[in-house]
Amino acid sequence: MIARGRNRGIFLVGLFVMVAGFGYLLAVQFEPTVNKAYVVPAQNVELVEIMRGLENENDSTAKQIVNLRGQLGELESKGAGTSEEVLVLTQHLKELRAKAGLAEATGPGVVVTLSDSSRTPTLSDDPNYFVIHDGYLRSIVNLMRRYGATAISVNDQRILGNSPIVCAGPIILVNSTRMSPPYVITALGSPETLADSISVDVFFRVLEMYRDQFGITCSLEKKASIVVPASLNNAAFTYAVGAK
């Protein structure tokens, strides 16, 4: 009986030591999350300031482009009345600008809207399924092109053949312009063809599954009239020269 009581006492002491040890490990593991505030590295703060400066510069440049294009349009309108030849050339120039994406376009089409989930992921969830990624936007744009879209924009940015859609940390950049959800992707074209084709595409069906399961926004609407803004990005013509 004495030996049995002594063994039980040793067992209880060992159990207490194990529980205390696990408690200490848990406290150490969660201490950085609970007790230490997150400090943003100085380098990140500097990068944010640089990005804000570039965005302000882009906004100023965009306003200048709009103003100069307006002045050019007035001069062309005045010149078009001087002769029939100038009138034909002016009209041809307008058509080329429209095809190049340098002019605003209007007409029927579709609008796809994507946005992050308002739900908070649990510990067992993968948070990547609750946010919209740059690859989603590129895939939707490619679907629109595949099914006959003649002009496309993401929010207020016109999409050209060389328009970059990339991820920069937690944000998405389109034409080097910072985007924020909701992401409204607009496409000119046949509303029926675009909507019917996109809605049955495998990728769009996956996004709808993410909507139902994780709460992201994913919608597709037909529109009788939409506006796709002109491109303000002239980077494509920086090194281009006319053919001789």
N, C-alpha and C positions, 0 to 999 in steps of 0.2 A: 504493500500500500504506500509506504514511504517513497519507494523508488518510482512508483507510478505518479505520485503527486509531484515529485521532483521533475520528472520528464515533462509533465504537463506545464509546470512553471517555466521550464526552459523553452518549450514550444511557444507559450504566450509571449515570452520576452522576445524570441526570434521574430514572431509575427508582428509585434509592435515595432521592432527595428525596421522590418521590411516596409510596413505602412508609412512610417516616418520618412524612410528613404524615398519612396515613390512620391510622397507629398512634396519633399524638397525638390525633386527633379521637375515636377509639374510647375512649381513656383518659379524655378529658374527658367523653364521653357517659355512661360507666358509673361515673364517680367518685362522684356523689351516691348511687347505689344501694349501692356497695360500702363507701365510706369514711365516710359520714355516717349517723348513727343517726336514726331517725324520731322526731321530737319531737311529742307530742300537744299541740295548742293548748290554752292555759289555758281558753278558752271551752268546749271539748269536755269537759274535766275537770269544769267547773262544771255543765254540763248533765247529766253522768252522776250527779253527786252529787244534783242536784235530782230526777232520775228515781228514784234509790234511795230518797230521802225520800218521794216520792209512793207508791212501791210499798209501803213500810212502813206508810204511812198507810192505803192501800187494804186491806192485810191486816188491820190493826186494825179498820177499819170493817166488813169482811166478817165478822169474828168476832162483832162486836156485832150485826150483822143476823141471823146464825144464832141467836145467843142470844135475841134479842128475839122472833124468829119461833117459837122453841121455847116461850117463855113464853106467847106469844099462843095457840099451839096448845093448851097445857094449859088456859088459861082458856076457850077455845072448847069443849073437851071437857067441862069441868065445867058450862058453861052449856047444853050440848046436852041434858043430862039434865033440865032444868027444865021443858021443855014440848015438845010435838010441833012447834010452829011454829018454835021456836029450833033444833030438830034439823034441820028442812028447810032453814032459812036457812044453818046451818053447813055442811051438805052442799053446798048451792049455791055457797057461798063457796069451798070446797075445789075444786070443779070449775072455777070461774072462775080461781083461782090456777094450776091446772094448765094451762089454755089460755093464760094470759098468760105462762107460763114462770117463775112465781114459786114453783113447787113441783118437787121432784125427780120425774123420770119414769123408769119402768122398763118393759121389754118387749123383744120381738124387734126386730132391726134389722140394720144393717151398720156396719162400721168401715173407713174408708179411712185408711191410714197413709202419710204423705209425709215424706221426710227428705233432707238434702243428701247429695251423693255423697262417698264416702270417697277417691275418686281425686283426684290433683292435676292440674289442667289443664296441658297443654303450651303452649308459646309460640304454637302455631298454633290453639289451642282458644279458644273464647269462654267465659270463666268463668261467664257468666250461666246457661249450660245445666247447671251443676253444683250449683246451689243452688235451694232452694224459695223462690218469691216469694209475696208477699201475694195477688197475682192468682190464683195456683193455688188457694189456700184459698177465696177468694171464689167461684171457678168451681165447685169441688166442692160447696160449701154450696148454691149455686144449683141445681146438678144434683139434689141431694138434695131440695130443696124442689119442684122440677119433677116429680119422680117419686114424690111422696107422703109424704115424711118429716113426722112430726108433732112431733118435737123433735130439735134438733141442738145439738151442743157441739163446740168445738175445745179439745182438752186438757181443762182443768177449767173452761172458760168457756162458759156457755149462750149460744146465738146467738138473739137476738130480731130483730124486723123492723128495728130501728135500730142493731144492733150493728156498730160499725166494725171492719174488718179492714184495717189500713194498715201501710205500711212506714215505719220511722223509721231511716234509715241502714241498718246491717247487721242490724237486728232487726225482728221483726214484732210489732205490738201488736194484741191482740184485747180489745175492751172496755177499752182503755187499760192492759191488763196485758201485760207482756213475755212473749213465747212463745219457746221454744227447741225445736229439733228433737229427737226426731221429733214431727211434728204429727199427732195422732190425732183424726180427725174422725168423730164418732159420730152416727148417725141412727136414731131409732125409726121403725118402719114395717114393711111387708112385706119380709122379707129377700129373697125371690125377685124381687119387682118391682123393688126398689131395685138389687140386684146385677145383674140381667139388663139393666136399662135403663142404668145407669151404665157397665157394662163395654163396651157397644157404642157409647157416645157418642164423638163425634169427639175432644173435648178429652181424655177419659180415655185414648183410644188414643194420643194425642200424648204424654201423660205416660209411658205404657208404652214408647213409642219412646225417650224420653229416658232411661228406666231402662236399656234394653238398650244404648244408645249411650254414655251419659255416666255411668251408675252410680248415679243417684238411687234412693231407695227409693220404690216406688209399689205398694201392695197393697190389695186389696179382699176383705173377709171377711164372710161371713154369721154372725150370732150369734143364738142362741136366746134369750138374755137379756142386756141391756145396761142401764147406768144413765146417764141424762143429768142432770147436776146442776141445781139451781135457780139462777135468775139472782140475782146479788147486786147488780146494777146497777139502781138506782132512778132514773137520770137521766131516763128516759122520762116519769116522773110529777112532775118538778120543777115544771113550769108547767101541768100538767093540772088541771082542776077538774071536778067532777061536773056532769053536765047537769041543768038545772032543768026 
